[in-house]
């Protein structure tokens, strides 16, 4: 199994067999080893635990496109997501192994190819697994999930933010909260912040992000706060007619379109000079990736978004993980590395604790990792949906955890 730093040939695999990046047993004492006076009975029991805790990790390394004699930057870039997640996942299992847990980890290259995913879904490594982590991309998840022979095995969707209902896989566990989860979180936050005399102004825009984010927001807000005063608008003129000088104007919009944002924020600047208005803006989670530094008054509107991550880089656990990761791979961890680590700690921990009965505990045990939180709800067709999000407020020049 290969997990080297990109600087020293991260894509080199010692065991590349038709898409199998390799397989290994993660354990402090490997089955078959001779440590001290370990009896045959103890060794046999340990080997049984390893087989019961078999994990198939299916990621798009795309080694079939690699020239083994000349690894290029393009090769590394193409496989970066898979490598980062895998290396974080391996570290999480290693920590569990140091505490006496036993796992057999089979790493498989999905190649970002539907045909390859169909073949892997029917393979022995997957059929014997107690847990499947991957694939990553929506088209892979579709192809793999529909062709998985044993539907009782949980299939973890580690990264895709697609709505789980789009896959129609009852055994799918989606780690990344979909946009409708963020919509619900926005409604919860607005309902919590709302006071009598305030007005909630829903600013509708035509871009896809805006429409998706606001879909279902009003009904959820009214369910949470029946007495809320709401005005839904589709233009700046309508928005201005809805503003109050008494109370707080709580403006909710999901647009990520630069023109729409500039129009909205310039208008709020203008209105602020005309009369005394109090504005609170609630926006799309993707705002965390937008540079708002050009809007000098942006922070005055108390912008709030929801977020999937609660990473505190200064916390002891996060610092330790970062240092360990860097010492092993020569690079700092990415978000995908943190996600892989958290996934390994949660699902590996459940598997080690409950064996193949871990599935019945997924919805019962919330989890707070160094990057992600999990709070799953089970649905007949959407599978297991993560509803754990946090909130960020804009302070200084970036969105920060509340």
Beta strands, then each sheet from edge to edge (+ up, - down):
strand 1: 20-27
strand 2: 54-59
strand 3: 102-109
strand 4: 131-134
strand 5: 154-157
strand 6: 172-174
strand 7: 199-203
strand 8: 230-233
strand 9: 248-252
strand 10: 278-282
strand 11: 304-307
strand 12: 367-368
strand 13: 373-374
strand 14: 376-379
strand 15: 383-386
strand 16: 390-395
strand 17: 398-401
sheet 1: 1+ 3- 2- 4- 5- 6- 15- 14+
sheet 2: 8+ 7+ 9+ 10+
sheet 3: 11+ 16- 17+
sheet 4: 12+ 13-
end
